[in-house]
Amino acid sequence: MLGGADVIEYEAHKRLNKLHIKYLIAYCFATLGDWLQGPYLYALYQEYGLDRGQIQSLFVAGFTASMLTGTIVGHLADKYGRRLNCCLYCVLYAACCLTKHSRSYSVLFVGRVLGGIATSILWSAFESWIVYQHTSLSKTVHPLHIEKYLKRIFANATVGNTMMAIVAGLVSQHISDRYGMVATFDFAALALFVSFFIMSLFWEENYGNQIATSSEQLNRCWNLLKSDSRILFLGLIQACFEASMYSFVLEWTPALEVASFEDDGDGSFEFVEEKLPHGTVFSSFMVSIMMGTWFYSKWINQPSHGPIERLLLFILMVSTCCMIVPPMTSNRGLRFISFCIFECCIGIFWPAISTLRSVYIPEDIRSTMMYVFRVPLNFLVVMILIPNLALPTVFLVCSFLLFLSVLLASLLYQETQTTPIQQTRYLVHDI
């Protein structure tokens, strides 16, 4: 028979499971709205008659808007509510989808700006909301259980995100073939509406520091980055890795579209352009991410697993090796294998970095700090896109950024060895 304390903890565990369900459903629909736009965004711009330079400028506009407005939106999330910020993501991204009905470059430009702001919210406010909801139960559940649940939810969120990417690829293909490319963006807006509806009805609101002004929040973030090198390292690791990841997303298609020469039977050779099976390749990447997340889930369930910082260091080293392959060889098979391994590393990186952010970032400025992390990330992506670098050069830059992340991760790991996490945990902060 359960005692009083056991009953309280049992009820808290039930609340955590319910929290996971309502979070994952809303989050998956939110990411579905994002993924549905990916397969046909570039193709739609081409259909509208935009040249490569114009299309590239639209992507630059999105990343720049995310960089310039991120910290402001982060402060608004802490002050006025994380749930409200997540709902704002749905509104902004749905508006971005509607702009695809216009062929006007100006309207499409506005749409990319809205999309850039929305994407920044997706990768920040949702995580801030779920971490707070977990920490609010810390008085009734043992802290180790809270950390275990956090690791699990981040792993499940990555799996859900990957599954939505696979669904988006299949659904967008069907919708595009039957109703046209623009219809896929309408369907994305519908998925965003469902996410908005779920959050509005079933999510509780939570906040960071509601008293401080935007400048005060940013000043505190700056002071914290100067005083706590671990948070600084964490932010720079995220910037270097995800800048390489976004660059990879834009460049994997031309990297695998390798031309070849075939013997035509009379001793001469004919130039043949090999057709790339985009759908199969994309599905392979998504399966690779799921394999990485599966590995992470198994790893964290081992009672004697090592520190996450050490695992992070290892996958960053592997990622660096993967990005060196494209400049070294034009063999499509080798490039494909290296890309799949890199995607597997992404499947480990996402839940690992989310768990570390939940440990190191103070609760009252969580959203603001996470947006601060994205400023150098977006800056790096813009700097890679603007010069229109040759394909091998892009991957060399990615390799260099990943090598920097390895150095930073080694410093972070050394810091945790001298100062254990348990002594400086920010997970529970004035709740």
Protein Blocks (a to p, Z undefined) as FASTA:
>chain_A
ZZfklmmmmmmmmmmmmmmmmmmmmmmmmmmmmmmmmmmmmmmmmmnopafklmmmmmmm
mmmmmmmmmmmmmmmmmmnopklmmmmmmmmmmmmmmmmmpcbfklmmmmmmmmmmmmmm
mmmmmmmmmmmmmmmmmmmgcfklmmmmmmmmmmmmmmmmmmmmmmmmmmmmmmmmmnoj
klmmmmmmmmmmmmmmmmmmmpccddddfkbcfklmmmmmmmmmmmmmmlmmmmmmmmmm
mmmmmmmmmmmmmmmmccddddehiopacdddddddfklmmmmmmmmmmmmmmmmmmmmm
pmkbccfklmmmmmmmmmmmmmmmmmmpccfklmmmmmmmmmmmmmmmmmmmmmmmmmmp
cfklmmmmmmmmmmmmmmmmmmmmmnopafklmmmmmmmmmmmmmmmmmmmmmmmmmmcf
klmcckbghZZ
